[in-house]
Amino acid sequence: MNRVKWFFHPVVIFIFSIAALAASLFLYIYWYLEVSTGLQEIIRRYRLDPSQFFEMKTWVVILVLSILVGLILVGVFTIFVYNEKTQRLYRMQRNFINSFTHELKTPVASLRLYLDTFSQHELPRQDQLRYLEYMRGDVNRLLDNINRILDLARIETRTYGKEKELANIVAAIESFCADNADLFRDCQITIHNPSQMQPRYWLNRPLFEMLLMNLLTNAVKYNQSEQPRIDIHFIPRRQGLDIRFEDNGVGIEKGETKKIFRKFYQIGRTDDMTARGTGLGLYLVEQIAAIHKARISAESPGPGKGATFVLKLPAPAG
């Protein structure tokens, strides 16, 4: 795989483009100075018709130079596209740094305010418990952001140490929703399994739960309805299983449904400093899906009409 990738590296393409340009110039000079002189000598010696030779030579020169110029143009275009992608990635990374810094500074500032309040005022026990609950929420928010970065590094380098286990995927999702009911207490989550299917898959439990956490959290976070709702459907296919996570959130524009899985990508313009989130959640979802030999995709009728994330799994293991 790496042997193929290096050939398409922009630096290699740039070198080939320069080589093609140099070769075209060299051949042009060589043919018109050396070859022309040689052909003229042969024509004089054997008294041949010069028009036939020079016409054929001209067409060969045009063909070869056209190929070389084409290679140069392809190389220049490839470098241009690579430069555009690099600039876009830079803007997304800058956006990520700004957003992630905000995600870290906000709970820290909140914690400091609560600690100052505790140190300067004598609070009733009820207020103390209320503030402690707020502080616990800020600490959890910090831990979530830090763990997301650490998990990203482990997943990308394939150093995540947990092994897979054969598990009932319907039961795994039901168990996750039950164990985290307090996190989604303001959201109505309904699991639909009318056929009562119990497919078994090789799951990396921590990673699969991270995938579920990101999908469900996003469905709640990007939701402006009075009652956030998530419907989870299990739909069998001939050679696999689709798990559909349908919400009644803010929806996704048609042109964004594939982009949202890119690393650092956030809804809105890539240079928009007011974009929400860190741009890592759905990227992690896609990486975890790939580890489980599955694919994730997004669908939406449009802004304000909710969104559906479809996890396409292969055939069950048993």
N, C-alpha and C positions, 0 to 999 in steps of 0.2 A: 504493500500500500504506500509506504513512504517513498519507494523508488518511483512510483508514478507521480506523487505529489511534487517532488523536487523539480520535475521537468516543467511543471506549470507555475513554478514560483516566478513572481514578477521580475526578480533580478536575473534569473536565467533567461526569461523571455526578452528582457532588455538587452542582454549580451548577444543573444541570437539575432535580434533586430539590428544591432550595430554591426555584427558580423555580416549579415545579409546586405546592409548598405555598403560596407567596405568591399564585399565581393562583387556587388553590382558595378561599383565604380572601377574596380580592378579589371573585371571582364570587359567592360566597355572600352577602357583604354587599351587592353591587350588585344581585343579583337580588331579594333580599328587601326591599330598601329602595326602589330606583329602579323596577325592572320591576313590582313588585307595585303600586306607586302608579300607574304608567301604565296597567296593566291594569284596575285598579279604575275609573279615569277613563273608559276606553273602554267598560267594561261599563255604567256609569251612563249614559253618553251615548247608547248604542245599545240599552239595555235588553236585554242579552244574559244568557244563563245563566252565572253565575260558576263553577259547579262544573266545567264542561268546560274552561275556560281554566286554572284553578288546578290541576286534576288533571294536565293535560298538562305544565304548567310544572314541577310537582313531579317528574314522572318524568324530564324533561330535566335538571333540577338533579341528581337522584340519579345519572343516567347519567354526566354530565360529572364530577361530584365523585368517583364511583367510579373513573373512568379516571385522574384526577389522583392519587388516593390510591394506586392501583395503581402508577403511575409512581414515587411517593415510596417505596413499599415495595421496588420493584425497585432503586432507587438505593441505599437503605440496605443491602439485602442485598449488592449489588455491592461497596460500600465495606467491608462486613464481611469478605467473601471476600478482597478485596485486602489488607486489614489482616492476615488470617490468613496469607496467602502471604508478605507482607512479614516477619512475625515468624518464619515458618519459614525464609525465606532468611537472615535475620539470624542465627538459630541455626546454620544450616549454615555461613555465613561465619565465625562465631566458632569453630566446630569446625574449619574448614579452617585458620584462623590458628594455632590451638593445635597441630594435627597437623603443619602445615607447619613451624612453629617447631621442633617436636620433630625433624622430618626434617632440618632444618638443623643444630640444636645437637648431635645425636648424632654425626655424622661429624666435626664440628669438635672436639668433646671427645675423640674417639678419636684424631684426628690430633695434638692437643696432647699426649696421653699418650705416643704413640709418639715424638714429637719430644723430650719430656722424657727419655724412656728413652735415646734416642740421645745426648743431651747429657750425661747423668750417668753412663752406663755404657759400658764397652768391651765390645762384643758380638762374638761370633764371626761370621764371614762368613755362615754358614748362617742364623743368627738375623736378621742384618741383611736378608738377602734375603726372609725370611719376613715381617718387619715391613714392609718396603717394599711387598710385595704387598698386605698389609692396608691400608696407606696409599693405595695406588693404588685399591683398591676404595672407600675412603671418598671419595676425590676424584671418582671416577666417579659415586658416589651424589649428591654435591653438584651436579655438572654436570648430571646427569639432572633433578634438581628445578628447577634454575635454567632449563635449556633448556625444560622443560615450561611454565613460566610465560611465557617469551618466545614460545614457539610458540603458546600460547593467545592471546596478544595479537595476533600476526600473523594467525592463522587467523580470529579474530572480526572483525578489521578488513579481512579479505580483502587483506592486503598481502604475502602470501607470494609471493615473487618467482619461484619455479620454475614453468616451463611444463610442460604435459602432453606425454607422448610415447606413441606407439602401441606397446604391448608385450604380450607373451604373459603373461597373469596367472598361469598355472600355473608357468611358468618363473621369474617374478618372486618368487613365494612360495618355490619350491625354492631359488633363489639366496639369498634372505634367510636361510632356515634354515641353509644351508651356511655363509654368511659369519658367522653369529652362533652357530655350534655351541658355542663355548666358553662363551657366556652360559647356554646351556641344556644343558650337558653332563650334568646330573643328571636331565634330563627326556627321556623317549622321545617323539619327534615323528615321526608317520607321516603321509605324504601319500598319499591314496587317489585315484587317477584311472584307474579300470578301463577306461573308454572311450577313454583316451588323447586326450582332447579338448585342443585348444590354442587357447582363445578369446583374442582380442586386444581390449584395452581402452585407452582414453586414460588414462594414469596419471600422476599427479604422484609421481614416485618417492620423494622424501624424505617426503612426507606419507603415502603408502601404506605405506612402511616404518615410519613412526611408528605407524600404525594396527596393523600386525602386531606391533610391539614391545609395545604396550600390551596387546593381547589375549593374547599368549603369556606376557608377564610376569605378568599377573593370574592366568592359569591355573596358573602355578608358585607364585606368592605365596600364593594361597588354596588350598593343597593340603596335606593332612596325611598322604597315603599314602606308603608306603615308596618307591614308584616313580611319580613324577608322569608322567602320560601325556596327550598331546594328539594327537587324530586329526583330520586336515583332509580333508574330503570335498568333492568338486566334483559338484554335482547340477544338471543342466540343467533348465530350465523352458521352457515354450512360448515365452515372450517374455523370457527372461533366464537368469541363472545364480545358484544359491545356493552359497555357500561356508560350510560348517559347521565350526566349531572346537569339537570335543567334548573335554572333559577329565574327569578322575576326581577333581576337587577337592571342596571342602567344600559345593558346591551353593548354591542361592539359594532363599529362601522365595518362595512364589508371589506374594505381594504386593509383592515387591521387584524383580521382573524388569523393570518399566518405570521404576521410580524410579532405578535405578542409573545411568542415562544423564543424570540431571540434574546441572547444574553444582554442585559442592561436595558432592554427596550421597555419603554413606558408609554402608556396611552397618551397620544398627543404628539406634537412635533418632537424630534429628538433633541432640539436645542431649547425646549421649553423648560425653564427652571421651576415651573410650578407643577410639573407632572407629579402624579402620585406614585408612592411605592418606590422600591429599590430596583425593580426590573429584573429580579432574580427568581421570584417565586415560580412563575410558569416555565422559566428555563430549567429549573430544578425538576419540575414535573415532567418535562420532556426527557430529560436525562434519566430519571428514575424509570419512566416507562420503557425506555430503550433497554435498560438493564434487565427488565422483565420481558424482553422481546415483544413489547407492545408499542403502539403508536397513539399519540394524543392529538386531537384536532378540536377546533372551536367552530361553532356555528352561531349565528344570530340574525334575526329578521331585521335588526337595525337598532339605532340608539333608542333607549327607553322601552325596548321590547324584550328584555331578558337575553340570556345567552345559554348555550348548551356546550358542555365539554364532553367529548366522546373518547373514551379509552377503549381502543381496539386491541383485544387480547387474542393470542393464537388459540389453537384447540386446547381444551383442558387436559391436564396430565392424568386425570383419572376421576 
